[in-house]
Amino acid sequence: MPNLAASKPESKFREAGRAQVSFLAPLEKRCLIWLALHTPPAINSDQLTALGLVALLGAGISYWWARWNHAGLLLAVAFLMLNWLGDSLDGTLARVRNRQRPRYGFYVDHVVDAFGTFFLLGGMGLSGYMSPPIAAGLLIAYLMLSIEVYLATYTIGTFHLSFWKFSPTELRILLMIGNIALLYRPVVGILGQRYRLFDAGGAVGILGISLMLLVAVIRHTVFLYRSERLP
């Protein structure tokens, strides 16, 4: 086990640039800055990060509960909104207050994202509205894309928060809309076959994330190859 106390961090740490070009990014940025400026001093970024994690755990439990009570779907919407607040505002609050810790913030934020996504998709897989294999496929696709993003952040110096104009904010909104749709139409017909709505949506999600991953891997591999050509 490495001796973390003996391995001191570099005196100068260059934070990766942030690439956020989603549909709602401009509006979301203005909203988050306003919220950060009006957040009580007693609330800090760590508390908001914890709120985001607990909210995803609550959303996962709500989906599990929805197996017996439709109210769980509405409760999950409330928890997803709380997750947006905690997950999106923590970094903005740190920047507005000039209380940034780049290494700590990056590490904790994305470890929390990994656990939170596991809680969320685990609950969806137990809900009866999404089959466990689809939920597991989504989790695997998400984790693989996350690995690519973190590797690209380290090697290229740019942290991509969105792909193809979609960020976690847009995905939360789609999921909340899907929850409402489940109350009225939990099953859809496709080419004469009937499927669970969330299975169909999950399959599309797996395909979309896989394509994003493939494009990103090819683009970044080509970029790095050209940047480090051998003589």
Secondary structure, 3 states (H helix, E strand, C coil): CCCCCCCCCCCCCCCCEEECCCCCHHHHHHHHHHHHHCCCCCCCHHHHHHHHHHHHHHHHHHHHHCCCCCHHHHHHHHHHHHHHHHHHHHHHHHHHCCCCCHHHHHHHHHHHHHHHHHHHHHHHHCCCCCCHHHHHHHHHHHHHHHHHHHHHHHHHCEEECCECCECHHHHHHHHHHHHHHHHHCCEEEECCEEEEHHHHHHHHHHHHHHHHHHHHHHHHHHHHHHHCCCC
